[in-house]
Amino acid sequence: MYQDFSPYSLAYQNLKKIVLIVLPTLFILLCGTNKIQSQEKPFVVVLDAGHGGHDSGNRGNGYYEKNIALSIALKIGNTLEKTKGFKIIYTRKTDIFVDLIQRANIANKADADLFVSIHCDAYTSSKAFGAGTFVLGLHENERNFKVAQKENSVIFLEEDYEKNYDGFNPNDPESVISLILMQQTYLDQSINLASTIQKSFVENLNRKDRTVKQAGFIVLKYTYMPSVLVETGFLTNRSEGAYLNSSVGQVKMASAIAKAIINYKNNRAATFETKAATQLTQDESISNLNQNKIYFAVQISASKRKINLKSYNFKGLKDVWRTKSVKLYRYYMGKSFSIENAKNKLEEAKNKGYNNAFIVAFDGDKKISISDAVNHLK
């Protein structure tokens, strides 16, 4: 049936009323939705002031490490809280004692993006000076072990420390090996953050660069995000101790660390955007070229044991998956949609020590020959 929609018709006038009512409402709803979507999750940083309460930390030249660490941590937080996009959480804001494992729990509960623990160093020689940043790892020398030993000895001040830390002994170098678990997943990001902090110390304060090092710190072991421990300088060095104990020194150290955290966040966001764009292009190519779900993988091992697919169980390799046959679990790394990419994955696996790794091809869940896969993808 013909409907009259001329400008003077009743149908036209009714339609006009509907448009005038609905469109503004729709506009408001859409704008409101976009506003909600644009509100990004804040970048959560947990600042951990080392020691506290009955644990004074080191007392080089009569200074209190616990007080200096707290002051610097609060100043870092004050700067970051004024920066858009950050949310700051402190493991302590006053002179109280907090168990090492509880510090990590605070960060984990907050689903933090970063964990930064602030300390001051000490050494038998008063000539040692400079700032250094540590990530969790096996100590490469006796000095690194001594630094970790000093910070880890705090557990002896805790009740039931043997129960909380599974019998960990800070004085036993072999015991440190047990620490290298979850943090392996975040090692690259932790090193990136530590390097950014060290660069900030050198460029902004002209501090001596004691570089990024690895050592077995309990407080870093239990965190599930990129984590670093900063030794801001040596209280046992007369001039450096005075500098760190001064208001000016603490403001400058806090400023350098805050700048590094901001730079890390900005660089991280830019990297994620680039990766997302690259992945989108790759996904489109895969969708167009690989309709039959043919792909390559690198078989790295086979075992009767079902192993947790965490990267630390596979020497740091990521994207590990498994299949199960009657008697064996087979472990693979990655799913590549070109033989060239699979070869790169194979090289990565061999560099990690999987010398017997090899490439296999799949069509969906079914294994096929590599030659058939290559020919199909041509």
C-alpha positions, 0 to 999 in steps of 0.5 A, a space after each residue: 500500500 502506498 504511503 504518502 511521505 510528502 512534507 505536509 502529510 500526517 505520516 511525514 509529521 509523525 516521522 519527524 517527531 520520532 526522529 527529533 525525539 530518538 536521535 538526541 537520545 541515541 546521541 547521548 547514549 552513544 556518547 555516554 558509552 564512548 565515555 565509559 569505554 574511554 575510561 581506561 583502567 588506571 596504571 597501578 603502581 605499588 610502592 614498597 618502602 623497605 623495612 620499618 618498625 622494629 626493622 631499621 634496615 642498615 644503619 650506615 653512618 648512623 642513618 636509618 634506612 627505613 626512614 629514608 626509604 619511606 620518605 622516598 617512596 612517599 615522594 615518588 607516590 606524590 608525584 605519580 598521584 598528580 599524573 593522569 592515569 596512575 593509581 598508587 598503593 603503598 605497602 606502608 605509609 608510616 613506620 610499621 613493620 610489614 612481612 615480606 610476603 604481605 608486601 607481595 600480597 598487597 600488590 597481587 590483591 591490587 592486580 598491580 602493573 608494577 611493584 617497586 621496592 625502595 632500599 638503601 645499600 651498605 657495604 664493608 668499604 665506605 668507598 662504595 657508592 652509586 645507585 643500582 636496581 635489581 630484578 629477581 634471578 640467580 645471583 651471578 657473584 658473591 656481592 649480589 648474593 650479599 645484597 639479597 642476603 641482607 634484605 632477605 634476613 628480615 624474615 627472621 624478624 617475622 613470626 612463623 617465617 619457616 612456615 610462610 617461606 617453605 623453609 627458605 634460608 637466606 644464608 644458603 646460596 642454593 636456597 635462592 634457586 627455589 625463588 626463581 618461579 613465577 617472576 620468570 614470566 615477567 623478567 623481560 618487563 622487570 629488566 626493562 623497568 630496571 633499565 629505565 630507572 638506571 637510565 633516569 639516575 644517570 641522565 637526571 642526577 648524574 649518579 654512578 650507574 651500578 647497572 641492573 643486576 639479578 639476585 634472589 629477593 624474597 619480596 620480588 619472588 611472590 609478586 605476579 607483575 613486573 617487579 624491581 628492588 632499587 638500592 638508592 645508594 650507600 649509607 655507609 658512604 659518608 657523602 652519599 649517606 648524607 645526600 640520601 638522608 637530606 630532604 634535597 637528596 630524597 626529592 631528587 631520587 624520588 623525582 628520578 624514579 617517578 620519571 622512569 616509571 612514567 617513561 616505562 608506562 608510556 613506552 609500554 603503551 606505545 609498544 602494545 599499540 604497535 603489537 596490536 596493529 601488527 597482530 591485527 594485520 597478521 590475523 587478517 592474513 591468516 584468515 585469508 590464507 589459512 581457511 583450512 586451519 593449517 599451521 606449524 608448531 615446534 615440538 620441544 618435548 614429550 613426557 608421561 608427566 602432565 606439566 603445568 604450562 607455565 613458562 618457567 617450566 619450559 626455560 622461559 619459553 612462552 605459548 607452550 601447549 600440549 596434546 595427549 596420546 595414550 601414553 604420552 603428553 607432547 609439548 609444543 611451542 607456538 602456532 605459526 602460519 608460515 614455515 619461516 616463522 616456525 623456523 624462527 621458533 625452532 631456533 628460539 627453542 634450541 637457544 633455550 636448550 631444547 636441542 632435539 626440538 623439531 617442526 611439525 605441521 597440523 591441519 586442525 587437530 590432525 598431524 600432517 607432513 610438513 611438505 603437504 602443509 607447505 604446498 597447501 599454503 603456497 
